[in-house]
Amino acid sequence: MVTEFAAYHDRFPTTWEEGLCRDVHGQPMKIPWLTDHRHKGVPYWWCCTRRPQFRQFLEERVARTVRAGAHGVHVDDHLGTSGALFLGACFCDRCVEGFRPRDPDYRATVLAWLRGAQAGEPRRVQDHPLWGEWSAYHLRAAAAYMAELRALAAREAGREVPMSANAGLLWPNHLADYRALDFFSAEIEHGAALAPPD
């Protein structure tokens, strides 16, 4: 859901920007661990799992994988958009619209709050009083979408399809969609480059 930017770009070569995550200022965000990656001159941008075009791409990938005979589906970066919470995202129109029952325009609310900071008082979007609710909103959406992908895989296969995901299990957010998954593959930093040679 995060590392497939090149394939997503190839699938939608002229409209790929429609699927991007946005920060509170409306700017797209690079994937921090892929900042050196480019595809056809375009940086690897973080895409939003609430955007219809990016969902179409992901759903086509799942369906194609299962139709090819895969016995299971493994999803890397299974948190999708909610995985970008640590960056202060996503504030695309679709995400903001979905939060309206709690705040009519959370993006405008946060921008006004950021502008209201006193001199010498640094504020981050993650410090806003509603950030906890905003995060829960995104994590619930991630869990619901993984359940949708699981159901899609089962329909395509005509049977239940085991689903797995990479997860940094020490970060509780990685368990938000546990009901949709059969297996977690613990993702840990090995520090191989720092290991002394044998």
C-alpha positions in Angstrom: 0.0 0.0 0.0 3.0 2.3 0.3 5.9 0.9 -1.7 4.2 0.2 -5.0 4.3 3.7 -6.3 6.0 2.8 -9.6 3.3 0.2 -10.5 0.5 2.7 -9.4 2.1 5.4 -11.6 2.3 3.0 -14.6 -1.4 2.1 -14.1 -2.5 5.7 -14.0 0.2 7.6 -15.8 -1.7 10.8 -16.3 -3.9 10.9 -13.2 -1.7 9.4 -10.5 -1.7 12.7 -8.5 -5.4 12.0 -7.7 -4.4 9.2 -5.3 -1.8 11.1 -3.1 -1.8 11.7 0.6 -1.7 15.4 1.5 -0.3 17.2 4.5 -2.4 19.9 6.3 -1.1 22.4 3.7 -2.4 20.3 0.8 1.1 19.2 -0.3 1.9 15.6 -1.2 4.4 13.7 1.0 7.3 11.5 0.1 7.7 8.1 1.7 10.5 8.8 4.2 12.4 5.5 3.7 12.1 5.8 -0.1 13.2 9.4 -0.6 16.0 8.2 -3.0 13.5 6.3 -5.2 12.2 7.8 -8.4 10.0 6.4 -11.2 10.2 8.0 -14.6 11.6 11.1 -12.8 8.8 11.2 -10.2 9.6 10.7 -6.5 7.8 7.9 -4.6 4.8 9.7 -3.0 2.7 8.3 -0.2 -0.8 7.4 -1.6 -4.1 7.5 0.2 -6.1 4.4 0.8 -9.3 6.5 0.9 -8.8 7.8 -2.6 -10.9 5.9 -5.2 -8.2 5.7 -7.8 -5.6 4.3 -5.5 -8.2 1.8 -4.1 -8.9 0.7 -7.6 -5.2 0.0 -8.1 -4.9 -2.0 -4.9 -8.1 -4.0 -5.5 -6.9 -4.9 -9.0 -3.6 -6.1 -7.5 -5.4 -8.3 -5.0 -7.8 -9.8 -7.6 -4.9 -10.4 -10.0 -2.8 -12.1 -7.3 -5.6 -14.4 -6.3 -6.7 -15.2 -9.8 -3.1 -16.2 -10.6 -3.4 -19.0 -8.0 -1.9 -17.5 -4.9 -2.8 -19.4 -1.8 -2.7 -16.3 0.3 -2.2 -12.5 0.1 0.6 -10.7 2.0 0.2 -6.9 2.3 3.2 -4.8 3.0 2.5 -1.5 4.7 -1.0 -2.7 5.6 -1.9 0.5 7.4 -2.1 2.4 4.2 -2.9 6.1 4.9 -3.0 5.6 8.7 0.7 4.6 8.5 1.4 8.3 7.7 0.0 9.6 11.0 3.6 10.0 12.3 4.1 12.5 9.4 0.9 14.4 10.3 -1.2 13.0 7.5 -3.5 12.6 5.6 -5.5 15.7 5.1 -6.7 15.1 1.5 -10.3 16.2 0.8 -11.6 12.6 1.1 -10.1 12.2 4.6 -11.3 15.5 5.8 -14.8 14.9 4.5 -15.0 11.6 6.4 -14.2 13.3 9.7 -17.0 15.9 9.3 -19.3 14.5 11.9 -16.7 15.5 14.5 -15.4 18.7 12.8 -16.9 20.4 9.8 -13.4 21.1 8.4 -10.6 19.6 10.5 -7.9 20.8 8.1 -9.1 24.5 8.5 -9.3 23.9 12.3 -5.8 22.6 12.5 -4.4 25.4 10.2 -6.0 28.0 12.4 -4.7 26.4 15.5 -1.2 26.3 14.0 -1.4 30.0 13.1 -2.5 30.7 16.7 0.7 29.5 18.3 2.6 32.1 20.4 6.1 33.1 19.4 8.6 30.4 20.5 5.8 27.8 20.9 6.3 25.2 18.2 3.2 23.3 17.3 2.8 20.2 15.2 -0.5 18.9 13.8 0.0 15.9 16.0 -0.3 18.1 19.1 -3.8 19.3 18.2 -6.4 18.4 20.9 -8.4 16.3 18.4 -5.4 14.4 17.0 -6.2 11.3 19.0 -9.7 11.1 17.5 -8.3 11.9 14.0 -5.8 9.0 14.5 -8.5 6.6 15.6 -10.6 7.6 12.6 -7.7 6.7 10.3 -6.9 3.5 12.0 -10.6 2.4 11.9 -10.5 3.1 8.2 -7.4 1.0 7.7 -9.0 -1.9 9.5 -12.2 -1.6 7.5 -10.2 -1.5 4.2 -8.2 -4.6 5.1 -11.5 -6.4 5.7 -12.7 -5.2 2.3 -9.5 -6.6 0.7 -9.9 -9.9 2.5 -13.5 -10.2 1.3 -12.4 -9.3 -2.3 -9.8 -12.0 -2.2 -12.3 -14.6 -1.0 -14.8 -13.6 -3.7 -12.1 -13.9 -6.4 -10.9 -17.3 -5.1 -14.2 -18.7 -4.2 -12.8 -19.6 -0.8 -11.3 -17.9 2.2 -7.8 -16.6 1.4 -5.3 -16.2 4.3 -4.1 -12.7 4.7 -0.8 -11.6 6.2 1.0 -8.3 6.8 4.4 -6.9 7.8 4.0 -5.3 11.2 6.3 -3.6 13.7 4.5 -5.3 16.6 5.9 -2.9 19.2 3.8 -0.2 17.7 0.2 -0.7 18.7 -1.2 0.9 15.6 0.0 -2.1 13.6 -2.7 -4.2 15.4 -5.6 -2.0 14.3 -6.6 -4.4 11.6 -5.9 -7.7 13.4 -9.3 -9.1 12.7 -8.7 -9.1 9.0 -5.3 -10.8 9.2 -4.3 -14.4 9.9 -0.6 -13.8 10.2 1.7 -11.0 11.2 5.3 -11.0 10.0 7.3 -9.0 12.6 9.3 -6.3 10.9 12.4 -5.4 12.8 15.6 -3.4 12.1 18.4 -5.8 11.7 21.2 -3.3 11.4 23.0 -5.6 9.0 25.2 -2.9 7.8 26.5 -2.4 11.3 27.3 -6.0 12.0 30.9 -7.0 12.1 32.1 -9.3 9.3 32.5 -13.0 10.1 
